[in-house]
Amino acid sequence: MTTLSATTVSSRRRRITPLRDAAAWVFDLDNTLYPASIDLFSQIDERMRSYIATFLRLDPDEAYRLQKQYFHEFGTSLRGLMNRHAMDPKPFLEHVHDVDVSVLSPSPMLEAALTALPGRKIIFTNASVAHALRVIERLGVSHHFADIFDIVEAGYMPKPEPETYRSVVARFGLDPHSAVMVEDMARNLTPAAALGMTTVWVRTRPEQGAKDADPAAVDYIVDDLPTWLADVVACRV
């Protein structure tokens, strides 16, 4: 497993300095805009397993094994199920995102940081628009985001597929060299770095977030996103 341990990792690529000057911020959603410790994703994980078990007539343990295998092979379990089993994605997405978002609380610190942070703000997620809206509305920050690029708009080609990142850039007319991408899965930053984006890894559980990481593709590592964004606003980063 690749180890990432420094606050600033890569000095070999051009970065935006100070970051407050970034024209656009591209944020992942789950375990990024809210702390992974809240564990909302465990609900999604369990609902994926139950759907796969029913759809493929598997016992729960085998369904879970296949779910994780497809996640690592295809970027999302959904894409593996579509490619290997011709599954209709729409009912799957509706089922797995029917979760209790009341475990999330409004985040005044995130709200304040996003209010003070210049630049356009976009969500880029392997989840659905409906799920993203529920999450950011619950966090009290939905008004900050100009657009959401979800798995449906990606044509079900998930991060870290490079083509999907190019689609995001084209869709929103971004200049990658003036954009920052923030993500909890370090491997999902590699295509962003290749395009010239400045990259930020929100460190969560290392066995998940650090898997298949390329240290050269990670510019900053942070443990608390709102606090770090406040430093950006203050031009300390």
C-alpha positions as CSV (number, residue, x, y, z in Angstrom):
1,M,0.0,0.0,0.0
2,T,1.2,3.5,-0.9
3,T,1.9,5.7,2.1
4,L,1.0,9.4,2.1
5,S,2.0,11.3,5.2
6,A,3.0,14.9,4.5
7,T,0.7,17.9,4.4
8,T,2.2,19.0,1.1
9,V,3.3,16.0,-0.9
10,S,4.1,16.9,-4.5
11,S,6.5,19.7,-5.4
12,R,7.1,18.6,-9.0
13,R,3.9,20.0,-10.5
14,R,2.7,23.5,-10.9
15,R,0.2,24.5,-8.3
16,I,-2.0,27.5,-7.6
17,T,-0.3,29.8,-5.1
18,P,-2.1,31.0,-3.1
19,L,-5.0,28.6,-3.4
20,R,-7.4,31.4,-2.7
21,D,-6.8,32.5,-6.3
22,A,-8.3,29.3,-7.8
23,A,-11.0,30.0,-10.3
24,A,-12.9,26.7,-9.6
25,W,-13.1,24.1,-6.8
26,V,-14.2,20.6,-7.7
27,F,-15.4,18.7,-4.6
28,D,-16.2,15.1,-4.2
29,L,-19.3,14.5,-2.0
30,D,-19.3,11.5,0.4
31,N,-16.6,11.4,3.1
32,T,-15.3,14.7,1.7
33,L,-17.8,17.4,2.5
34,Y,-18.6,15.7,5.7
35,P,-16.3,13.6,7.9
36,A,-16.0,9.9,7.2
37,S,-16.4,9.3,10.9
38,I,-20.1,10.1,10.6
39,D,-20.3,6.8,8.6
40,L,-23.2,7.7,6.4
41,F,-21.6,5.5,3.7
42,S,-22.1,2.3,5.8
43,Q,-25.8,2.7,5.0
44,I,-25.0,2.9,1.3
45,D,-22.7,0.0,1.6
46,E,-25.3,-2.2,3.3
47,R,-28.0,-1.3,0.7
48,M,-25.6,-2.1,-2.1
49,R,-25.0,-5.6,-0.6
50,S,-28.7,-6.2,-0.1
51,Y,-29.5,-5.1,-3.7
52,I,-26.8,-7.3,-5.2
53,A,-27.8,-10.3,-3.1
54,T,-31.4,-10.0,-4.3
55,F,-30.5,-9.2,-7.9
56,L,-28.0,-12.0,-8.3
57,R,-29.6,-14.4,-5.8
58,L,-26.5,-14.6,-3.7
59,D,-26.0,-15.0,0.0
60,P,-25.0,-11.7,1.8
61,D,-21.4,-12.6,2.2
62,E,-20.9,-13.5,-1.4
63,A,-22.8,-10.4,-2.5
64,Y,-20.5,-8.2,-0.4
65,R,-17.4,-10.0,-1.8
66,L,-18.6,-9.3,-5.3
67,Q,-19.5,-5.7,-4.4
68,K,-16.0,-5.0,-3.3
69,Q,-14.4,-6.9,-6.2
70,Y,-16.3,-4.8,-8.7
71,F,-15.5,-1.6,-6.9
72,H,-11.8,-2.2,-7.2
73,E,-12.0,-3.5,-10.8
74,F,-14.4,-1.0,-12.2
75,G,-14.3,2.1,-10.0
76,T,-17.8,1.5,-8.7
77,S,-19.7,-1.7,-7.9
78,L,-22.5,-0.3,-10.2
79,R,-20.3,-0.3,-13.3
80,G,-19.2,-3.9,-12.7
81,L,-22.8,-5.0,-12.3
82,M,-23.7,-3.2,-15.5
83,N,-20.8,-4.6,-17.5
84,R,-21.0,-8.2,-16.1
85,H,-24.7,-8.6,-15.5
86,A,-26.4,-6.1,-17.7
87,M,-28.1,-4.5,-14.7
88,D,-30.3,-1.4,-15.1
89,P,-28.6,1.3,-13.1
90,K,-31.6,3.5,-12.3
91,P,-33.3,1.2,-9.7
92,F,-29.9,0.4,-8.2
93,L,-29.1,4.1,-7.6
94,E,-32.5,4.8,-6.2
95,H,-32.2,1.9,-3.8
96,V,-28.6,2.4,-2.5
97,H,-29.1,6.2,-2.0
98,D,-32.4,5.8,0.0
99,V,-30.5,6.4,3.2
100,D,-31.1,8.3,6.4
101,V,-29.2,11.6,6.0
102,S,-30.4,12.8,9.4
103,V,-27.0,11.4,10.7
104,L,-25.6,14.5,9.1
105,S,-25.8,17.8,10.9
106,P,-25.5,21.3,9.4
107,S,-21.9,22.4,9.3
108,P,-21.5,26.1,10.3
109,M,-17.7,25.8,9.8
110,L,-18.0,24.4,6.3
111,E,-20.7,27.0,5.5
112,A,-18.4,29.9,6.7
113,A,-15.4,28.5,4.8
114,L,-17.4,28.1,1.5
115,T,-18.9,31.6,1.9
116,A,-15.5,33.2,2.2
117,L,-13.9,31.0,-0.5
118,P,-13.8,32.7,-3.9
119,G,-14.2,30.7,-7.1
120,R,-16.8,28.6,-8.7
121,K,-17.8,25.4,-6.7
122,I,-18.8,22.2,-8.3
123,I,-19.6,18.7,-7.0
124,F,-18.1,15.7,-8.9
125,T,-19.5,12.5,-7.5
126,N,-19.9,8.8,-8.4
127,A,-23.3,9.0,-6.7
128,S,-26.5,10.5,-8.1
129,V,-27.6,14.1,-8.2
130,A,-30.6,13.3,-6.0
131,H,-28.2,11.9,-3.3
132,A,-25.9,14.9,-3.6
133,L,-28.7,17.3,-3.2
134,R,-30.0,15.6,-0.1
135,V,-26.5,15.6,1.5
136,I,-25.6,19.3,0.7
137,E,-29.1,20.5,1.8
138,R,-28.7,18.6,5.1
139,L,-25.2,20.2,5.5
140,G,-26.7,23.6,4.8
141,V,-24.3,24.4,2.0
142,S,-26.3,23.6,-1.2
143,H,-26.5,27.3,-2.2
144,H,-22.7,27.4,-2.7
145,F,-22.6,24.8,-5.5
146,A,-23.2,26.0,-9.1
147,D,-23.4,22.5,-10.6
148,I,-23.3,18.8,-9.8
149,F,-21.7,16.3,-12.2
150,D,-22.9,12.8,-11.2
151,I,-22.5,9.2,-12.3
152,V,-25.5,9.5,-14.7
153,E,-24.0,12.6,-16.5
154,A,-20.7,10.6,-16.6
155,G,-22.4,8.0,-18.7
156,Y,-21.8,5.6,-15.7
157,M,-18.1,5.9,-16.3
158,P,-16.9,6.6,-12.7
159,K,-13.9,8.2,-11.2
160,P,-11.0,7.5,-11.8
161,E,-11.8,7.1,-15.5
162,P,-9.7,9.8,-17.2
163,E,-12.4,10.4,-19.9
164,T,-14.9,11.4,-17.2
165,Y,-12.5,14.1,-15.9
166,R,-12.2,15.5,-19.4
167,S,-16.0,15.5,-19.6
168,V,-16.1,17.6,-16.4
169,V,-13.6,20.1,-17.8
170,A,-15.5,20.4,-21.1
171,R,-19.0,20.5,-19.5
172,F,-18.1,23.4,-17.2
173,G,-15.5,25.1,-19.3
174,L,-12.8,24.7,-16.7
175,D,-9.2,25.6,-17.0
176,P,-7.6,22.7,-15.1
177,H,-4.5,24.9,-14.3
178,S,-6.7,27.2,-12.3
179,A,-8.9,24.5,-10.7
180,V,-8.6,22.5,-7.4
181,M,-10.0,19.0,-6.9
182,V,-10.8,17.8,-3.4
183,E,-11.4,14.1,-2.8
184,D,-11.3,11.4,-0.1
185,M,-10.0,8.6,-2.4
186,A,-6.4,9.5,-3.3
187,R,-6.5,7.4,-6.5
188,N,-9.3,9.6,-7.8
189,L,-6.8,12.5,-7.9
190,T,-4.4,11.0,-10.4
191,P,-6.5,11.9,-13.5
192,A,-7.1,15.4,-12.1
193,A,-3.3,15.9,-11.6
194,A,-2.6,14.7,-15.1
195,L,-4.9,17.4,-16.4
196,G,-3.0,20.0,-14.4
197,M,-5.4,20.5,-11.5
198,T,-4.1,21.2,-8.0
199,T,-5.2,18.2,-5.8
200,V,-6.2,17.8,-2.2
201,W,-6.7,14.5,-0.5
202,V,-9.0,14.5,2.5
203,R,-7.5,11.7,4.6
204,T,-10.0,9.2,6.0
205,R,-9.4,5.6,6.8
206,P,-6.0,4.8,5.2
207,E,-6.9,1.3,4.1
208,Q,-9.6,2.8,1.8
209,G,-8.7,6.3,0.9
210,A,-5.0,5.6,0.4
211,K,-5.4,2.5,-1.7
212,D,-3.6,2.7,-5.2
213,A,-2.5,6.3,-4.4
214,D,0.1,8.0,-6.5
215,P,2.0,10.4,-4.1
216,A,3.1,12.5,-7.1
217,A,-0.5,13.2,-7.9
218,V,-1.4,14.6,-4.4
219,D,-0.5,18.2,-3.7
220,Y,-2.1,18.6,-0.2
221,I,-3.2,16.2,2.5
222,V,-5.7,17.5,5.0
223,D,-7.6,15.9,7.9
224,D,-10.2,18.6,8.6
225,L,-11.6,20.2,5.4
226,P,-13.4,23.2,6.9
227,T,-10.4,24.2,9.0
228,W,-8.1,23.8,6.0
229,L,-10.4,25.9,3.8
230,A,-10.3,28.6,6.4
231,D,-6.5,28.6,6.0
232,V,-6.9,28.9,2.3
233,V,-9.2,31.9,2.6
234,A,-6.7,33.5,4.9
235,C,-4.0,32.9,2.3
236,R,-2.0,30.6,4.6
237,V,-2.0,27.9,1.9
